[in-house]
Amino acid sequence: MGETLYSSSFQPDPRSALDVLAFVLTPIAAFANAEDPDELEAVAELLGSAKAEAIERWYLLATGDRSN
């Protein structure tokens, strides 16, 4: 396992369209080792659902729908 090159205490705001958009548009390679196809595949699977959830949460918060 490699060493941590960057760490941040940044907490994205699920109500911020800009924060959600930045997360959704960030390439998978930013979250995984681009030279490891197995890692890229695993991260892509996890991020796919996480990105969909981020969009859904933002939409619900933006429209004021608190039923979910």
Phi, psi and omega per residue, in radians:
M1 nan 2.428 -3.124
G2 -1.409 2.959 3.118
E3 -1.465 2.771 3.122
T4 -1.297 2.121 -3.137
L5 -1.608 -0.481 -3.100
Y6 -2.614 2.437 3.078
S7 -2.436 2.536 -3.115
S8 -2.508 2.603 3.070
S9 -1.695 0.178 -3.140
F10 -1.011 2.279 3.085
Q11 -2.045 1.907 3.139
P12 -1.094 2.520 3.136
D13 -1.590 2.018 -3.108
P14 -1.149 -0.202 3.098
R15 -1.565 -0.199 -3.088
S16 -1.589 2.031 3.104
A17 -1.044 -0.633 -3.137
L18 -1.140 -0.772 3.114
D19 -1.101 -0.771 -3.134
V20 -1.150 -0.763 3.131
L21 -1.087 -0.738 3.120
A22 -1.058 -0.748 3.118
F23 -1.130 -0.809 -3.085
V24 -1.131 -0.645 -3.088
L25 -1.524 -0.131 3.113
T26 -1.191 2.224 -3.116
P27 -1.127 2.621 -3.130
I28 -0.996 -0.610 -3.112
A29 -1.053 -0.352 3.104
A30 -1.274 -0.333 -3.102
F31 -1.876 -0.074 -3.068
A32 -2.550 2.904 3.069
N33 -1.275 1.955 -3.075
A34 -1.123 -0.294 -3.124
E35 -1.620 -0.018 -3.130
D36 -1.995 1.762 -3.078
P37 -1.058 -0.608 3.126
D38 -1.159 -0.736 3.118
E39 -1.159 -0.748 3.105
L40 -1.038 -0.733 -3.141
E41 -1.127 -0.773 -3.140
A42 -1.126 -0.768 -3.140
V43 -1.170 -0.682 3.117
A44 -1.059 -0.710 3.129
E45 -1.127 -0.788 3.133
L46 -1.170 -0.772 -3.090
L47 -1.221 -0.518 3.121
G48 -0.999 -0.855 -3.139
S49 -1.269 -0.605 3.129
A50 -1.157 -0.691 3.133
K51 -1.201 -0.706 3.090
A52 -1.098 -0.724 3.119
E53 -1.121 -0.701 3.129
A54 -1.081 -0.729 3.126
I55 -1.159 -0.775 -3.138
E56 -1.086 -0.777 3.126
R57 -1.100 -0.760 3.126
W58 -1.050 -0.797 -3.122
Y59 -1.044 -0.815 -3.137
L60 -1.089 -0.706 3.110
L61 -1.221 -0.669 -3.107
A62 -1.216 -0.578 -3.101
T63 -1.638 -0.089 3.094
G64 1.398 0.177 3.129
D65 -1.411 1.880 -3.094
R66 -1.839 0.269 -3.076
S67 -1.298 -0.332 -3.132
N68 -1.706 nan nan
